[in-house]
Amino acid sequence: MRPRLIWRTARLREARVETGTARTLVFEVPGWPGHAAGQHVDVRLTADDGYTAQRSYSLAAPADGELLELTVETVPDGEVSPYLTEVMRPGDEVEIRGPVGGWFVWRPASKAPVLLVAGGSGIVPLMAMIRERRRAASRVPFRLVYSLRAPESRYYAEELRRPEPGLDVTYLYTRATPDGVSRPAGRILLADLAEGGWPAGFEPDCYVCGPTGFVEAAADLLLALGHAPERIRTERFGPTGG
Amino acid sequence: MGIVSRGFHGKRRDGGDRLPPGQYLVEDFPVLSAGPTPRVPLERWEFAIDTEAGQTHRWSWDELMALPQETPTVDIHCVTKWSKLDTTWEGVSLDVLFEDVESAADYALIYSYGGYTTNVPVEDLLDGKAWIAHRFDGEELAPQHGGPARLVVPHLYFWKSAKWVRGIRLLNEDYPGFWETAGYHNYGDPWREQRYEGD
C-alpha cells in the first residue's frame, strides 16, 4: 500500500520565463515525499469565495528536497494555466497533491537506452528524465527528438544547448526553421526518428509525450521502425480548457 | 475551505449538479492512452466472456452486430479532470452479452487488444450500466478512441471504459488492472472523487 495522497500547501518560491507563453514555477511544498521522473501532480486553486479548480501538470525536474518544479504552457482562454503563468507571484499559494502515475516514468536503475520524443510542451516530463539522469550520474545513453513550432518556442533552451555526454538532442521545426538548418519545416517523419532515435535492435525504452495528434503519429512511426509496442510509453496532453 | 490562491477567480463554466467534484467541462474529446494505438482488423476481431468455471463465450464482429443495439446518451468523467456531457454511443448492453453466461463471480477483469487491463465489479457491468460500444456520436468509433469497440461504463472514471476491448474474465477474487497497479483507485467513483489509491 502506498501512502494516501494528500493535499499539501505549495508556496511559489520563484518563477522563470521559459518562452513567450510558458513559465516555470518552483514551489516549496513542506512534507513532499519525493517523486520519480515522468510523474505529475494535481494542482488545486481556490478562489476567495471557495470556488475551486483542479488540473494535472507534469513535474519538470527531480525533487530537490521540498522544492518541485512545473512548467506550464498558457492555454488561451484557459481557467487555470493563465493564473499560473501570468497572475501568480512568489509567495502566493496553491495546493498540490501527488506524485501521480507509475507508468510513464524513467528510473536510473534501468539500463536500456532511452529515446525521448517530445511534441511542444510534451518536453516537460521528458526533461525531468534528462535531469534525473544527470542527477543520478547515469551513463545510460539518451536521445531526445524535440518537435516544436519555431526556435522561440523552445523550453529549457540554454540547458539543452550545453553539451552533455550521452545525451543527443535533435530539434524538428514544424513552422519556422532557424538559419543553417536544412530540414524543411514540417511534421515529424519516419526519417526524423530513424536518424534521431535508436535502431529498434538496441531495444530502447521509448517515451513519447505531446498533443494527441503528435503522439499518435510518433508512436505509429516507432512501430513502423520495428520498435515493440510494449517498449513505447505514451502520454497525451489533451488540448483541453486548461 | 482550502488555501486561497490570491487573484484566482476561475471560469465557473456551468456543469450544474452533473459535474463531479474536481472536474471541468470540455467540448472536445481528449485522448489518453499509455501506448501506441492498436489497430484490429474486423475479420480477426472477437469478444469473449470467460467464466470462473473455464467456459468461454465468443462473439465475432458480425455476431456482435446481429445482437440488439442500444444508443445510450451519458456523461463521461476522466480522472485527468475533464468531463464531457451528453455523449452518445451505440453498442450492445452487457446485459445482452451476459444472458447465457452462467457465473456467480463477483469480479471482472476486462482485457484489451494491446495488453491493457482494468478491473470492475460484475454488478457495475449489469442492469443497464455498461455497453460494448462501436459507434460514437453517429460515427464508427475511431481507433484512437478505442475502436473497433470499447467498454463504456460511464458511472466510473473513464479509464475503466477499456479501449480496444477484447474480453472479460470473470473471477472469484478481485485482480487489479493496469492503472489500478500504477497508483490509481481500485474502484474509481467520480462522485466520491476516488482518483488515486487510498482516496
HADDOCK unambig.tbl for C-alpha pairs under 7 A between the chains (distance, minus, plus):
assign (segid A and resid 4 and name CA) (segid B and resid 197 and name CA) 6.55 0.50 0.50
assign (segid A and resid 4 and name CA) (segid B and resid 198 and name CA) 4.94 0.50 0.50
assign (segid A and resid 4 and name CA) (segid B and resid 199 and name CA) 6.76 0.50 0.50
assign (segid A and resid 45 and name CA) (segid B and resid 5 and name CA) 5.87 0.50 0.50
assign (segid A and resid 46 and name CA) (segid B and resid 2 and name CA) 6.38 0.50 0.50
assign (segid A and resid 46 and name CA) (segid B and resid 3 and name CA) 6.39 0.50 0.50
assign (segid A and resid 46 and name CA) (segid B and resid 4 and name CA) 4.83 0.50 0.50
assign (segid A and resid 46 and name CA) (segid B and resid 5 and name CA) 5.61 0.50 0.50
assign (segid A and resid 46 and name CA) (segid B and resid 8 and name CA) 6.96 0.50 0.50
assign (segid A and resid 47 and name CA) (segid B and resid 4 and name CA) 5.66 0.50 0.50
assign (segid A and resid 47 and name CA) (segid B and resid 5 and name CA) 6.20 0.50 0.50
assign (segid A and resid 47 and name CA) (segid B and resid 8 and name CA) 5.27 0.50 0.50
assign (segid A and resid 47 and name CA) (segid B and resid 9 and name CA) 5.27 0.50 0.50
assign (segid A and resid 48 and name CA) (segid B and resid 4 and name CA) 5.80 0.50 0.50
assign (segid A and resid 50 and name CA) (segid B and resid 1 and name CA) 6.12 0.50 0.50
assign (segid A and resid 53 and name CA) (segid B and resid 22 and name CA) 6.27 0.50 0.50
assign (segid A and resid 54 and name CA) (segid B and resid 22 and name CA) 5.65 0.50 0.50
assign (segid A and resid 55 and name CA) (segid B and resid 81 and name CA) 6.45 0.50 0.50
assign (segid A and resid 56 and name CA) (segid B and resid 80 and name CA) 6.58 0.50 0.50
assign (segid A and resid 79 and name CA) (segid B and resid 10 and name CA) 5.67 0.50 0.50
assign (segid A and resid 79 and name CA) (segid B and resid 11 and name CA) 5.66 0.50 0.50
assign (segid A and resid 83 and name CA) (segid B and resid 8 and name CA) 6.54 0.50 0.50
assign (segid A and resid 87 and name CA) (segid B and resid 7 and name CA) 6.88 0.50 0.50
assign (segid A and resid 92 and name CA) (segid B and resid 5 and name CA) 6.36 0.50 0.50
assign (segid A and resid 92 and name CA) (segid B and resid 6 and name CA) 6.26 0.50 0.50
assign (segid A and resid 93 and name CA) (segid B and resid 3 and name CA) 6.89 0.50 0.50
assign (segid A and resid 93 and name CA) (segid B and resid 5 and name CA) 5.33 0.50 0.50
assign (segid A and resid 94 and name CA) (segid B and resid 3 and name CA) 6.41 0.50 0.50
assign (segid A and resid 94 and name CA) (segid B and resid 5 and name CA) 5.55 0.50 0.50
assign (segid A and resid 95 and name CA) (segid B and resid 3 and name CA) 6.72 0.50 0.50
assign (segid A and resid 100 and name CA) (segid B and resid 183 and name CA) 6.82 0.50 0.50
assign (segid A and resid 101 and name CA) (segid B and resid 182 and name CA) 6.10 0.50 0.50
assign (segid A and resid 101 and name CA) (segid B and resid 183 and name CA) 6.09 0.50 0.50
assign (segid A and resid 102 and name CA) (segid B and resid 182 and name CA) 4.54 0.50 0.50
assign (segid A and resid 102 and name CA) (segid B and resid 183 and name CA) 6.26 0.50 0.50
assign (segid A and resid 103 and name CA) (segid B and resid 182 and name CA) 6.38 0.50 0.50
assign (segid A and resid 212 and name CA) (segid B and resid 31 and name CA) 6.27 0.50 0.50
assign (segid A and resid 216 and name CA) (segid B and resid 36 and name CA) 6.88 0.50 0.50
assign (segid A and resid 219 and name CA) (segid B and resid 36 and name CA) 5.32 0.50 0.50
assign (segid A and resid 220 and name CA) (segid B and resid 36 and name CA) 6.70 0.50 0.50
assign (segid A and resid 229 and name CA) (segid B and resid 35 and name CA) 6.93 0.50 0.50
assign (segid A and resid 229 and name CA) (segid B and resid 36 and name CA) 6.30 0.50 0.50
assign (segid A and resid 232 and name CA) (segid B and resid 35 and name CA) 5.79 0.50 0.50
assign (segid A and resid 232 and name CA) (segid B and resid 36 and name CA) 6.78 0.50 0.50
assign (segid A and resid 233 and name CA) (segid B and resid 34 and name CA) 5.82 0.50 0.50
assign (segid A and resid 233 and name CA) (segid B and resid 35 and name CA) 4.90 0.50 0.50
assign (segid A and resid 234 and name CA) (segid B and resid 33 and name CA) 6.76 0.50 0.50
assign (segid A and resid 234 and name CA) (segid B and resid 34 and name CA) 5.01 0.50 0.50
assign (segid A and resid 234 and name CA) (segid B and resid 35 and name CA) 4.83 0.50 0.50
assign (segid A and resid 235 and name CA) (segid B and resid 32 and name CA) 6.90 0.50 0.50
assign (segid A and resid 235 and name CA) (segid B and resid 33 and name CA) 6.76 0.50 0.50
assign (segid A and resid 235 and name CA) (segid B and resid 34 and name CA) 6.23 0.50 0.50
assign (segid A and resid 236 and name CA) (segid B and resid 31 and name CA) 6.67 0.50 0.50
assign (segid A and resid 236 and name CA) (segid B and resid 32 and name CA) 5.45 0.50 0.50
assign (segid A and resid 236 and name CA) (segid B and resid 33 and name CA) 6.98 0.50 0.50
assign (segid A and resid 238 and name CA) (segid B and resid 30 and name CA) 4.72 0.50 0.50
assign (segid A and resid 238 and name CA) (segid B and resid 31 and name CA) 6.18 0.50 0.50
assign (segid A and resid 239 and name CA) (segid B and resid 30 and name CA) 6.66 0.50 0.50
assign (segid A and resid 240 and name CA) (segid B and resid 26 and name CA) 6.39 0.50 0.50
assign (segid A and resid 241 and name CA) (segid B and resid 26 and name CA) 6.48 0.50 0.50
